[in-house]
Amino acid sequence: MSAQSAVPGVFDLAVVGAGIIGLSCARAAALKGLRVVVIDRDAQANGASVRNFGLVVVAGQERGAAWNRAHRSCAIWQQVAQEAGIRILQRGLWITARRPEALPIFEAFLKTEMGEGCEILSREAAQARCPELAGKELHAVLVSLNSIRVESRQAIPKIADWLHARCGVQFLRNTAVLAVEPPRLETSRGIVQAGAVAVCPGDDLSGLYAPRIAAYHVTMWWHTLIELWAWHQPQKQLSDRSASPWDDATRRPSHSDRRNAMRRHCLEHDYRHEGVVRSIPRKIRCLWKRLMKLVA
């Protein structure tokens, strides 16, 4: 190994990022017999891959390609979990109908190919199996057996260990990738040779390919703002999905309308905080309202 080489040999694929997306790319390539190296700037995954609820959910995905991918992903997760020794904490998903209008949506869902492995429980049947579901607001429960939950903080390291032990994937931890020019990658530990590169940066928007990412106007600000808005909202307003059927594309704009309403609410709250509005002339207030409608 030369002094400038971070790892000996030439790889078929170099994966930048050891989160779940990077590990998925490494697995797919390794199963095809390719020689793979995964490079990550940290000692272990600490981004969104380990800061989520570990839900592998199929029900509720958009019909078509998205649902097919989710169904296949769940099958892969279960296979990898068994081989890598990952404990599946929960199997199945219950979706409650809190309004009568939601029940026809459940019934329509079961008639599609996405309803495979699902069933509808009446209020009485659901409460018999789960007494915690009390109250007259419960009308029915859609039960999906095509979902699982794992502990992300345990699953991600075990997948990496399994890829290394079973598939021969090599890992370069605590290594920053400075430049990507296949077949060379410049890293903080030297040069890595690879025929192809998969860059999986997670929420790093200012690192590799920052100009390309910026062209899509990706931002984390609104996500945080919506979280703040939702903090004091009633549970019904946040969890009820009776107006958002899975397989009716004509109803999907309601998601956008609701998001815009959240944005307007946040802007209004900030604007009115501590009586700022009263000190601004009426004409300026009118212009501000027009501007807010354009932004949100």
Buried (B, 14 or more C-beta within 10 A) or exposed (E): EEEEEBBEEEBBBBBBBBBBBBBBBBBBBBEEEBBBBBBBBBEEBBBEBBEEEBEBBBBBBBBEEEBBEBBEBBEEBBEBBEEBEBEBEEEBBBBBBBBEEBBEBBEBBBEEEBBEBBEBBEBEBBBEEEEEBEEEEBBBBBBBBBBBBBBBBBBBBBBBEBBBEEBEBBBBEEBBBEEBEEBBBBBEBBBBBBEEBBBBBBEBBEBBEEEEBEEEEEEEEBEEBBEEBEEEEEEEEEEBBBBBBBBEEEEEEEEEEEEEEBBBBBBBEEBEEEEEEEEEEEEEEEEBEEEBEEEB
